[in-house]
């Protein structure tokens, strides 16, 4: 599994205060300004595979982790573990375990909602914020259907209902019109689903998490400078009044990816990386290293 064979990426497991073990991926200079990536539902550190190297080359210490329930991290089955508040605290717990007092935070999809939650819960921990196709800025398509077909009664069957073709079908849905995926990508996303606890954890997360658009008044409390990026062909998070929502952020800026779908970190990596570096300030790590 990724990042096997990559000498520029280091993977390790970290035990949190809660006792959970999570897989962490790191790249770039140890003394660089830290950038922490937060993935979305059903994903892993793999979703940012095209973002690590450019930011690390610019001097940033790039860090990400498989959130609980995902990837190779532990997968608790208690629904209370997967609320917005609980997952926000989980991200902070990971930052504590890595001794990262302040980070630039990048959240994709559900991870975008978590990034906003962390910025509201612990504003002193977030220097800058980047939200890529974030949940909370629009309606999540198919959410009602997915909840309808996953009542608690079907929970024992869930570990047996994730064949490889369903992952391929899901990737077809989340991609827009400017990117492609291959068999390796399907395998990387499919592999974690083979843990018996994975599908059950995803079911709990689906039902426990707060997926609805956030209140604009709440966004007014987000202090860090915030970049919001959406693909114009996103079929997963359907943004409503996106301009007005971004304007609710005290220091928000919107950038659209023409033709991009929901997984813009993958399919529009060049534009995303350039926007992140411009937002974070590509020269900042170099100045820090020289000081």
C-alpha positions in Angstrom: 0.0 0.0 0.0 0.9 3.6 -0.5 3.5 5.1 0.3 5.5 1.9 -0.3 8.6 2.7 -2.4 8.4 6.4 -1.8 11.6 7.6 -0.1 10.3 11.1 0.2 7.4 10.0 2.5 7.6 8.5 5.9 4.8 6.5 7.4 4.4 5.6 11.0 1.8 4.7 13.7 1.1 7.1 16.6 -0.8 6.2 19.7 -3.1 8.9 20.9 -4.2 9.8 24.4 -7.4 8.0 23.8 -5.5 4.8 23.1 -6.3 4.7 19.4 -3.5 4.1 16.9 -3.5 6.2 13.8 -1.3 6.0 10.7 0.6 9.2 10.0 2.3 10.3 6.8 5.1 13.0 6.8 7.2 14.7 4.2 9.4 17.7 3.9 11.9 19.3 6.3 11.3 18.6 10.0 11.7 22.3 10.8 9.4 23.5 8.1 6.1 25.2 8.8 3.6 22.4 9.3 0.7 21.8 6.9 -1.8 19.2 8.1 -4.1 17.6 5.6 -7.5 16.1 6.7 -9.2 13.7 4.4 -12.9 12.9 3.8 -15.4 10.1 4.4 -14.1 6.7 3.2 -10.7 8.1 2.1 -7.2 8.0 3.6 -3.9 9.8 3.3 -3.8 8.5 -0.3 -6.2 11.2 -1.5 -3.5 13.8 -1.1 -0.8 11.8 -2.9 -0.3 14.5 -5.5 0.0 17.3 -3.0 2.7 16.2 -0.6 5.8 16.6 -2.8 5.1 20.1 -4.2 4.5 21.5 -0.7 7.4 19.6 0.8 9.7 21.0 -2.0 8.6 24.5 -1.1 9.9 23.9 2.5 6.8 22.9 4.3 6.6 20.0 6.8 3.6 18.2 5.3 1.6 15.9 7.6 -1.5 13.8 7.2 -3.2 11.0 9.0 -5.8 8.3 8.4 -8.6 9.4 10.7 -10.1 6.8 13.0 -12.3 4.4 11.1 -10.3 4.9 7.9 -7.2 3.6 6.1 -4.9 1.6 8.4 -5.9 3.5 11.6 -8.0 1.9 14.4 -11.7 1.6 13.7 -13.9 2.1 16.8 -17.6 1.1 16.3 -19.2 3.5 18.8 -21.4 6.0 17.0 -20.4 8.7 19.5 -16.8 8.5 18.1 -18.0 9.9 14.7 -19.8 13.1 15.6 -18.5 16.4 14.3 -17.4 17.4 17.8 -15.7 14.0 18.4 -13.8 14.1 15.1 -12.8 17.7 15.6 -11.3 16.7 19.0 -9.7 13.7 17.3 -7.8 15.9 14.9 -6.6 18.0 17.8 -5.5 14.9 19.6 -3.4 13.9 16.5 -1.8 17.3 16.5 -1.0 17.0 20.2 0.5 13.6 19.6 2.7 15.0 16.9 3.7 18.0 19.0 2.2 20.5 16.5 0.9 23.5 18.4 0.0 25.4 15.3 -0.6 24.3 11.7 -1.9 25.4 8.4 -4.9 23.2 8.0 -6.2 21.7 4.7 -9.5 19.8 4.7 -11.1 18.0 1.8 -14.8 17.1 1.8 -15.8 15.9 5.3 -12.3 17.0 6.3 -13.3 20.6 5.3 -16.0 20.5 7.9 -13.6 19.2 10.4 -11.0 21.9 9.6 -13.7 24.5 10.2 -14.6 22.8 13.5 -11.0 22.8 14.6 -10.6 26.5 13.7 -13.7 27.3 15.8 -12.8 25.0 18.7 -9.1 25.9 18.9 -8.4 29.0 16.9 -4.9 29.4 18.3 -4.0 26.0 16.7 -4.7 27.1 13.1 -2.6 29.7 11.3 -4.3 29.4 7.9 -7.2 27.4 6.5 -7.8 25.8 3.1 -11.1 24.0 2.3 -11.3 21.8 -0.8 -14.9 20.9 -1.8 -15.8 21.2 1.9 -18.9 19.6 3.5 -20.8 22.3 5.2 -20.8 24.6 2.2 -23.6 22.8 0.3 -26.0 19.9 0.3 -24.4 16.4 0.2 -26.1 14.5 -2.7 -27.4 11.0 -2.1 -27.1 11.5 1.7 -30.7 10.6 2.4 -30.6 7.6 0.1 -27.4 6.3 1.8 -28.9 6.7 5.2 -32.1 5.0 4.1 -30.3 1.9 2.8 -28.1 1.5 5.8 -30.4 1.1 8.8 -28.8 -0.4 11.9 -30.4 -3.8 11.1 -28.1 -4.2 8.1 -24.9 -3.5 10.1 -23.8 -7.2 10.4 -23.9 -7.5 6.6 -21.9 -4.4 5.8 -18.4 -6.0 5.8 -19.6 -8.2 2.9 -21.0 -5.5 0.6 -18.0 -3.6 -0.6 -16.8 -5.4 -3.7 -14.0 -3.7 -5.8 -16.4 -2.6 -8.5 -18.3 -0.4 -6.1 -15.1 1.6 -5.4 -14.5 2.0 -9.1 -18.1 3.2 -9.5 -17.6 5.7 -6.6 -14.5 7.1 -8.2 -16.4 7.6 -11.5 -19.0 9.7 -9.5 -16.5 11.9 -7.6 -14.3 12.7 -10.6 -15.3 15.5 -12.9 -14.2 16.1 -16.4 -10.5 16.9 -16.1 -8.9 14.0 -14.3 -8.7 10.2 -14.6 -7.9 7.3 -12.2 -6.4 3.9 -12.8 -6.4 0.4 -11.4 -3.8 1.3 -8.8 -6.1 4.1 -7.5 -9.1 1.7 -7.3 -6.9 -0.9 -5.4 -5.6 1.7 -2.9 -9.1 2.9 -2.0 -10.5 -0.7 -2.0 -7.8 -2.2 0.2 -8.9 -0.6 3.6 -12.5 -1.6 2.9 -11.5 -5.2 3.4 -11.0 -4.7 7.2 -14.2 -6.1 8.8 -14.6 -3.0 10.9 -14.3 -0.5 8.0 -17.8 -0.7 6.5 -19.4 -0.7 10.0 -17.4 2.4 11.0 -18.4 4.2 7.8 -22.0 3.4 8.6 -21.7 4.9 12.0 -20.0 8.0 10.6 -22.6 8.4 7.9 -25.4 8.5 10.5 -23.6 10.4 13.3 -21.8 13.2 11.5 -23.4 16.6 10.9 -23.5 16.8 7.0 -25.9 19.7 6.7 -24.7 23.2 5.5 -23.4 25.2 8.4 -24.9 28.5 9.7 -23.3 31.6 8.1 -23.3 33.2 11.5 -21.0 30.4 12.7 -18.6 30.9 9.8 -18.2 34.5 11.0 -16.2 33.1 13.9 -13.6 31.5 11.7 -10.5 33.7 12.3 -7.8 32.3 10.0 -7.4 33.5 6.4 -9.4 30.9 4.5 -9.2 29.6 0.9 -12.2 27.7 -0.4 -12.0 25.7 -3.6 -14.8 23.9 -5.5 -14.9 22.0 -8.8 -17.6 23.3 -11.1 -18.7 19.7 -11.7 -18.8 18.5 -8.1 -21.6 16.0 -7.9 -21.1 15.2 -4.2 -21.3 18.5 -2.4 -23.8 20.7 -4.3 -22.9 24.3 -3.2 -25.8 26.6 -2.5 -25.2 30.4 -2.7 -21.5 29.6 -2.6 -20.4 33.2 -3.0 -22.5 34.4 -0.1 -21.3 31.5 2.1 -17.7 32.3 1.5 -18.3 36.0 2.1 -19.6 35.0 5.6 -16.0 34.0 6.4 -14.2 37.1 7.8 -11.1 36.4 5.6 -12.5 34.0 3.0 -11.6 33.7 -0.7 -13.2 31.4 -3.3 -11.4 29.8 -6.2 -13.2 27.6 -8.7 -11.7 24.6 -10.6 -13.3 24.6 -14.0 -14.5 21.1 -14.9 -13.3 19.7 -11.6 -15.3 17.2 -9.6 -15.3 16.4 -5.9 -11.7 15.1 -5.6 -9.9 18.2 -6.8 -6.7 17.4 -4.8 -6.4 14.4 -7.2 -7.7 15.6 -10.5 -6.6 19.2 -10.4 -3.5 18.8 -8.3 -1.6 21.5 -10.2 -4.1 24.2 -9.6 -4.8 23.1 -6.0 -1.0 23.0 -5.2 -0.5 26.5 -6.7 -3.4 27.9 -4.8 -2.2 26.4 -1.5 1.3 27.7 -2.0 0.0 31.2 -2.9 -2.4 31.1 0.1 0.2 29.9 2.6 3.1 31.9 1.2 5.7 29.8 -0.5 8.6 31.9 0.9 7.5 31.5 4.5 9.3 28.2 5.3 12.5 29.5 3.7 12.5 32.6 5.9 11.8 30.4 8.9 14.7 28.1 8.2 17.1 31.1 7.7 16.1 32.7 11.0 
